[in-house]
Amino acid sequence: MIPTVYLVGAGPGDFELMTLKGKRCIQQADVLIYDRLASDAFLQLAKPGCRLIYAGKQAGNHAIPQEELNQLIAREALAGHRVVRLKGGDPYVFGRGGEEALCLRQYGVPFEVVPGVTSAIAGLCYAGIPITQRDYAASFHVITGHAKEGVEREPDWQLLARQEGTLVFLMGLGHLDQIAGGLLAAGKDPATPAAVISNASLYNQQVRTAPLGEIAREVTQNPVPSPAIIVVGQVVSLREQLSFFERRPLFGKTVGVTRGRGQNQQLLEQLESLGARGVSMPMISIVPQPAPELEGKLKHLGDYSWLVLTSQNAAQIFFERLFASGRDSRALGGVKICAIGAATAGELEKRGLTPDCVPPAFSSQGIWQVLGPMLTSQDRVLLPRGKKTVSRLAQRMGEICPVDEVILYETQPEKQANREGLALLAEGKLDYLTVSSPSILTSLWNQLENPGAVLSSTRLVTIGPVTTQAVLDAGLPQPLEAHVSTQEGMVQAILEDCKRQSQQ
Ligand code: SAH
């Protein structure tokens, strides 16, 4: 049987605006044929081994001609591959989805179309412009602004100018002059509100508004990049009240996130939901260590009165090893647990355990302050930790009772650092750079050509006093510091700084 080809709409830009169905199709695809997309995230959904074929235009290169592309899709399906053809917005809105579907039909290849959120509607929405509104517009018209002079038929300006509904032009940025001119010449009121929306739903969204009579001049004076939508109609005037996307507190800010690979996601999502562009640039990687001596300790876990977990990584790896040894959380039955902070406590809670103690200050100093007075010579502490973790805590506790340390992981500088992120940093294009440990700072320092200058001119945000001290020891200016030593604490510090700046 020939596998079904899915023509999938990716939505206007923001990855989260694609449909659940589209996502599932991509996850199951053997071949993914895609156009220029706003984000790599779509491609990252593909399973390992999925063939990615770029079909869009690239600077200097022509796109695969449509005829060839149609055949390519059919050929891949006929060869037994599950093909997804991924297109921006909705496949049937100026996306040539219909041509591709017709071709598949000719070849007898089954297909389904997964509609997408079209930029023609969502782009306006993200600019604060409802495409219809009672008393303003009772219809809307989506028009291609691409008609080449003399080659394709120009739109019927008379007809369009007479409409009271919202006029939406796609692919028209390069012809803004002719579009506005055409409407005006056909008698459209030059005072009609108009807007040009660039990169809608993305971190770099920009909107220009002006009356129709002035919009072309406005955009010439303050240009915006493509892709862009042109909107003409009374509904544009609602933007002032209804814009929400650009009003988010971190809109327009770019923030570098430097934790280990696989650990940045939560922080990135938080930043992005507040409007920032988050740039993932892992600077360290966590390399688990063999620790053969752990097995003996796991066997006698009941001999310990305290398990002290000084990092989320230590907690994760400790439980991996505990479970791999054939045991489960019950082995910790009588053992009290101290977690350094909220994230580490979260790891415990995931496994049905509530820590007995979490210090108010999320640091090893904080642990000492809380645990120190409680310990007696009768206690025995198990301290699984990272190789470079300062062992001052172990030493202090060791003066009171036996402390068994086990090194479970090592923090190494990331070997495949995100070059693009480092370039943004070097060019001064990051507004903030989060630094959540001294080892991240060291790794950053070593990866930059001119670290002192670069890091001095970027606003660093540290997770707490230990990292702040490392920043100061490196001769860098005072960073912002999280009040509470968590990822959210760093986000909070950035929010407060933005607020301060906007008040100045
Ligand atoms: N099928 C797509 C449209 C393809 S035509 C859809 O349904 O959205 C390409 C045009 O869409 C661009 O020239 C631009 O006018 C518009 N467009 C697509 N994404 C956009 C975005 N994020 N911001 C602004 N315009 C966008």
Residues whose N, C-alpha, C, O or C-beta is under 5 A from the ligand:
A	BS01	SAH	P12 G13 G88 G89 D90 P91 V93 F94 G95 V117 T118 S119 A120 G123 F169 L170 M171 G172 I197 S198 N199 A200 P227 A228 I229
